[in-house]
Amino acid sequence: MRAVLCKRFGPPEDLSLEEVPGLPLGEGQVRIAVKAASINFADTLVIQGKYQEKPPFPFVPGFECAGTVMEVGPGVRHLKPGLRVMALAPKGAFATETVTDATAVIPLPDGMDFAEGASFPVAYGTSHIGLVDRGQLKAGETLLVLGAAGGVGLTAVEIGKALGARVIAAASSADKLEVARAHGADAVIDYSTEDLKARVKELAPKGVDVVYDPVGGDLFDAALRCMAWNGRIVVVGFAGGRIPSVPANLLLVKQIAVAGVYWGAHQKNDPKRLAGSLMELMGLYMAGKLKPHVSHRVPLERYAEAFHLLMDRKATGKVVLTME
């Protein structure tokens, strides 16, 4: 099989595309012919050695993919060769085939293509658990989404609307905000030209109930000062670079809760909730409330270009590697 290999930590240019042996298939596992694999922000950290977990070299990066089942290992009953599926993997998605646990494989619904399937589990899963479990978002509340046109940000806009919230989308350009509007945002803020705190005060004089933040840095600081009484701020990541500190006095005065969401840890710590969340998301998709947005579909051979689309913030929604 062909696979993108990481042999040392560094920029995307340090990766290589090589022919490698296929992986062995164990009990309870599935071999998938990968048709598309999504690049997540976490992947850009993994290859640079900046992620929480550091796989031993050499390794194939990539957390999620979609394709067709090639074969199933002993004990697998609910999946058959030829079935169209999306899948999660601890690593190994950026290849023409991969092996993962059958419990991490979900049949693709009718109407969802491989690129959409590859971009679905991590981004939507993060936002769903982030907003429902960690942010406790309720119908009628106001949600502020930072980085609202990015991979997880855009899914938060959609899920927030599906939960009945009023959604304010904040992003760094007018073009990105148009994408957020198209996916359900009620109001928008261009924080490249507008003061975030002042604009939020205009749109939500009493403050916002929930902030969904995959950016961090100065935007986190500003959003923290826009919270309503009993507000919740959900920390997803730090795409802006700086990891902010939280002044505890601000939490006290408005009784604000700060909650982190590390979606990947659910596979180990709470797989039942992860599976339930994905099933709820499938229901929302089938009801027409979720529309995966893939801004770039890039051939596997151009993996470095695909990484830079994400790292240089030139993409909206998801960037997907295609295998054919």
C-alpha positions as CSV (number, residue, x, y, z in Angstrom):
1,M,0.0,0.0,0.0
2,R,1.0,3.6,-0.3
3,A,1.3,5.7,2.8
4,V,2.4,9.1,4.1
5,L,5.3,8.4,6.6
6,C,6.5,10.5,9.4
7,K,10.1,9.5,10.2
8,R,11.0,12.6,12.3
9,F,9.1,15.5,13.7
10,G,9.0,18.6,11.5
11,P,7.0,20.4,8.8
12,P,4.9,18.7,6.2
13,E,7.8,18.7,3.7
14,D,9.7,16.3,6.0
15,L,7.0,13.6,5.4
16,S,7.4,11.1,2.6
17,L,5.0,9.1,0.4
18,E,6.2,5.5,0.2
19,E,5.2,1.9,-0.6
20,V,4.9,0.0,2.6
21,P,3.6,-3.5,3.6
22,G,0.0,-3.9,4.6
23,L,-0.9,-4.1,8.3
24,P,-1.8,-7.4,9.9
25,L,-5.5,-7.9,10.6
26,G,-6.4,-8.9,14.2
27,E,-9.4,-10.1,16.0
28,G,-12.2,-7.6,16.1
29,Q,-10.5,-5.5,13.4
30,V,-11.4,-4.3,9.9
31,R,-9.2,-3.6,6.8
32,I,-10.5,-0.6,4.8
33,A,-9.6,0.5,1.3
34,V,-9.2,4.2,2.0
35,K,-10.9,6.6,-0.5
36,A,-10.5,9.8,1.5
37,A,-8.9,10.9,4.7
38,S,-9.4,14.2,6.5
39,I,-6.6,16.4,7.9
40,N,-7.4,17.8,11.3
41,F,-5.5,20.5,13.2
42,A,-4.3,17.8,15.6
43,D,-2.5,16.2,12.6
44,T,-0.5,19.3,12.1
45,L,0.6,19.1,15.7
46,V,1.3,15.4,15.6
47,I,3.8,15.6,12.8
48,Q,5.6,18.4,14.5
49,G,5.8,16.6,17.9
50,K,3.5,19.2,19.5
51,Y,0.6,16.9,20.3
52,Q,-0.3,15.3,23.6
53,E,0.7,11.9,22.3
54,K,3.8,11.1,20.3
55,P,3.7,7.9,18.3
56,P,7.0,6.0,17.8
57,F,8.7,6.4,14.4
58,P,8.0,5.7,11.6
59,F,4.3,6.2,11.7
60,V,1.4,7.0,9.3
61,P,-0.5,10.1,10.6
62,G,-4.3,10.6,10.2
63,F,-7.2,10.0,12.6
64,E,-10.2,9.6,10.3
65,C,-11.0,8.2,6.9
66,A,-13.7,6.8,4.7
67,G,-13.7,4.0,2.2
68,T,-14.9,0.4,1.6
69,V,-14.4,-2.6,3.8
70,M,-11.8,-5.0,2.3
71,E,-11.9,-7.8,4.9
72,V,-12.9,-8.3,8.5
73,G,-11.1,-10.1,11.3
74,P,-12.4,-12.9,13.6
75,G,-15.4,-11.8,15.7
76,V,-16.6,-9.1,13.4
77,R,-20.3,-9.7,12.5
78,H,-21.9,-6.4,11.7
79,L,-19.6,-5.3,8.8
80,K,-19.1,-7.0,5.5
81,P,-16.6,-6.6,2.6
82,G,-17.7,-4.0,0.1
83,L,-19.6,-1.8,2.7
84,R,-19.1,1.9,2.4
85,V,-17.9,3.2,5.8
86,M,-16.3,6.0,7.8
87,A,-13.7,5.1,10.4
88,L,-11.6,6.4,13.3
89,A,-8.1,5.2,13.9
90,P,-5.4,6.1,16.5
91,K,-3.2,6.7,13.5
92,G,-2.7,5.4,9.9
93,A,-5.5,7.1,7.9
94,F,-3.2,8.8,5.4
95,A,-2.7,5.7,3.3
96,T,-4.4,3.7,0.6
97,E,-5.6,1.2,3.2
98,T,-5.7,1.0,7.0
99,V,-6.7,-1.3,9.8
100,T,-8.8,-0.3,12.8
101,D,-11.1,-1.7,15.4
102,A,-14.6,-2.6,14.1
103,T,-16.1,-0.6,17.0
104,A,-14.6,2.5,15.4
105,V,-16.3,1.9,12.0
106,I,-19.6,3.4,11.0
107,P,-21.5,2.7,7.7
108,L,-21.9,5.8,5.5
109,P,-25.5,7.0,5.2
110,D,-27.0,7.3,1.8
111,G,-26.1,10.5,0.1
112,M,-22.8,11.0,2.0
113,D,-19.7,10.7,-0.3
114,F,-16.3,9.5,0.9
115,A,-14.8,13.0,1.4
116,E,-17.8,14.1,3.5
117,G,-17.6,10.8,5.5
118,A,-13.9,11.3,6.1
119,S,-14.5,14.8,7.5
120,F,-17.4,13.8,9.7
121,P,-16.4,12.0,13.0
122,V,-13.8,14.2,14.6
123,A,-15.1,17.7,13.8
124,Y,-18.7,17.0,14.5
125,G,-18.0,14.6,17.4
126,T,-15.8,17.3,19.1
127,S,-18.4,20.0,18.7
128,H,-21.3,17.7,19.8
129,I,-19.7,16.6,23.0
130,G,-18.2,20.0,23.5
131,L,-21.6,21.8,23.3
132,V,-23.9,19.2,24.7
133,D,-21.8,17.5,27.5
134,R,-19.2,20.2,28.4
135,G,-21.0,23.4,27.4
136,Q,-24.5,22.3,28.5
137,L,-26.0,24.4,25.6
138,K,-29.8,24.8,25.8
139,A,-32.4,26.0,23.3
140,G,-32.9,29.7,23.5
141,E,-29.4,30.5,24.7
142,T,-26.8,32.5,22.8
143,L,-23.7,30.7,21.5
144,L,-20.5,32.5,20.3
145,V,-18.3,30.4,18.1
146,L,-14.7,31.6,17.5
147,G,-12.9,30.4,14.3
148,A,-16.4,29.7,13.0
149,A,-15.4,28.8,9.5
150,G,-12.8,26.2,10.5
151,G,-13.1,22.5,10.7
152,V,-14.6,22.3,14.2
153,G,-15.9,25.9,14.3
154,L,-18.3,25.4,11.4
155,T,-19.7,22.2,12.9
156,A,-20.3,24.0,16.1
157,V,-22.4,26.6,14.2
158,E,-24.5,23.8,12.7
159,I,-24.9,21.9,15.9
160,G,-25.7,25.0,17.9
161,K,-28.5,25.8,15.5
162,A,-29.8,22.2,15.6
163,L,-29.9,22.5,19.5
164,G,-32.0,25.7,19.2
165,A,-29.4,28.3,20.1
166,R,-28.9,31.7,18.7
167,V,-25.5,31.5,17.0
168,I,-23.0,34.3,16.7
169,A,-20.1,33.3,14.4
170,A,-16.8,35.1,14.6
171,A,-14.0,34.6,12.0
172,S,-11.1,36.4,10.4
173,S,-12.6,37.4,7.0
174,A,-15.8,38.3,5.2
175,D,-15.5,35.2,2.9
176,K,-15.3,32.9,5.9
177,L,-18.2,34.6,7.6
178,E,-20.3,34.0,4.4
179,V,-19.6,30.3,4.8
180,A,-20.7,30.5,8.5
181,R,-23.9,32.3,7.5
182,A,-24.6,29.6,4.9
183,H,-24.4,27.0,7.7
184,G,-26.9,28.7,10.0
185,A,-25.2,31.6,11.8
186,D,-27.7,34.2,13.0
187,A,-25.1,37.0,13.3
188,V,-21.4,37.4,12.4
189,I,-18.3,39.2,13.6
190,D,-15.2,39.8,11.5
191,Y,-12.5,40.1,14.2
192,S,-9.9,41.2,11.7
193,T,-11.7,44.5,11.4
194,E,-14.1,44.6,14.4
195,D,-13.5,44.6,18.1
196,L,-14.9,41.3,19.3
197,K,-15.9,42.4,22.8
198,A,-17.6,45.6,21.6
199,R,-19.4,43.8,18.8
200,V,-20.6,41.0,21.1
201,K,-22.0,43.6,23.5
202,E,-24.0,45.1,20.7
203,L,-25.4,41.7,19.6
204,A,-25.9,40.3,23.1
205,P,-26.1,43.1,25.7
206,K,-26.5,40.6,28.5
207,G,-23.6,38.5,27.3
208,V,-23.3,35.1,25.7
209,D,-24.2,31.9,27.5
210,V,-21.7,29.7,25.8
211,V,-18.4,30.4,24.0
212,Y,-16.9,27.6,21.8
213,D,-13.2,28.3,21.4
214,P,-10.8,26.4,19.1
215,V,-8.5,29.5,18.8
216,G,-7.3,30.6,22.2
217,G,-5.0,33.6,22.6
218,D,-6.3,37.2,22.5
219,L,-9.8,36.0,21.3
220,F,-10.2,33.8,24.4
221,D,-9.3,36.8,26.6
222,A,-11.9,39.0,24.8
223,A,-14.6,36.3,24.8
224,L,-14.2,35.7,28.5
225,R,-15.2,39.3,29.1
226,C,-18.4,38.8,27.0
227,M,-20.0,36.1,29.2
228,A,-23.4,36.2,30.7
229,W,-24.1,35.2,34.3
230,N,-23.6,31.4,34.6
231,G,-21.8,31.4,31.2
232,R,-19.7,28.5,30.0
233,I,-16.6,28.7,27.8
234,V,-15.6,25.5,26.1
235,V,-11.9,25.2,25.3
236,V,-11.3,23.1,22.2
237,G,-7.8,24.1,21.1
238,F,-5.2,26.8,20.4
239,A,-5.1,27.4,16.7
240,G,-4.1,31.0,17.4
241,G,-0.9,29.8,19.0
242,R,-0.9,31.2,22.5
243,I,-2.4,29.2,25.3
244,P,-4.3,31.7,27.5
245,S,-4.4,31.9,31.2
246,V,-7.7,32.4,33.1
247,P,-8.1,35.2,35.7
248,A,-10.0,33.4,38.5
249,N,-11.6,36.6,39.6
250,L,-13.6,36.9,36.3
251,L,-14.9,33.3,36.9
252,L,-16.1,34.3,40.3
253,V,-17.8,37.6,39.5
254,K,-20.0,36.1,36.8
255,Q,-20.0,32.5,38.0
256,I,-18.4,31.4,34.7
257,A,-17.4,27.8,34.1
258,V,-14.4,26.9,31.8
259,A,-14.6,23.3,30.4
260,G,-12.1,21.6,28.2
261,V,-13.0,19.0,25.5
262,Y,-10.5,16.4,24.4
263,W,-12.6,14.3,22.1
264,G,-9.9,11.7,21.3
265,A,-9.7,10.7,24.9
266,H,-13.3,9.4,24.8
267,Q,-12.2,6.4,22.8
268,K,-10.3,5.2,25.8
269,N,-12.2,6.8,28.7
270,D,-15.8,6.8,27.6
271,P,-16.3,4.9,24.4
272,K,-20.0,4.4,25.1
273,R,-20.7,8.1,25.2
274,L,-18.6,8.6,22.0
275,A,-20.6,6.0,20.2
276,G,-23.9,7.5,21.4
277,S,-22.8,11.0,20.3
278,L,-22.0,9.7,16.8
279,M,-25.3,8.0,16.5
280,E,-27.1,11.3,17.6
281,L,-25.1,13.1,14.9
282,M,-26.1,10.5,12.3
283,G,-29.7,11.3,13.2
284,L,-29.1,15.0,12.7
285,Y,-27.5,14.4,9.4
286,M,-30.3,12.2,8.1
287,A,-32.7,14.9,9.2
288,G,-30.9,17.4,7.0
289,K,-29.6,19.6,9.8
290,L,-25.9,18.9,9.2
291,K,-24.1,19.6,5.8
292,P,-20.4,18.7,5.9
293,H,-18.3,21.3,4.2
294,V,-15.2,20.2,2.4
295,S,-13.4,23.2,0.9
296,H,-10.4,21.3,-0.6
297,R,-10.1,17.8,-2.0
298,V,-6.4,17.1,-2.6
299,P,-4.7,14.0,-4.1
300,L,-2.6,12.0,-1.6
301,E,0.5,12.9,-3.6
302,R,0.1,16.5,-2.7
303,Y,-0.1,15.9,1.1
304,A,2.3,18.8,1.9
305,E,0.1,21.3,0.0
306,A,-3.0,19.9,1.9
307,F,-1.3,20.4,5.3
308,H,-0.4,24.0,4.5
309,L,-4.0,24.8,3.4
310,L,-4.9,24.1,7.0
311,M,-1.8,25.5,8.7
312,D,-1.9,28.7,6.7
313,R,-5.7,29.1,7.4
314,K,-6.6,29.1,3.7
315,A,-9.3,26.5,4.1
316,T,-12.9,26.6,5.4
317,G,-14.5,23.5,6.8
318,K,-12.3,20.5,6.1
319,V,-9.3,19.6,3.9
320,V,-9.5,16.0,2.6
321,L,-6.8,13.8,1.0
322,T,-8.2,11.7,-1.8
323,M,-6.7,8.4,-2.9
324,E,-7.8,8.2,-6.5
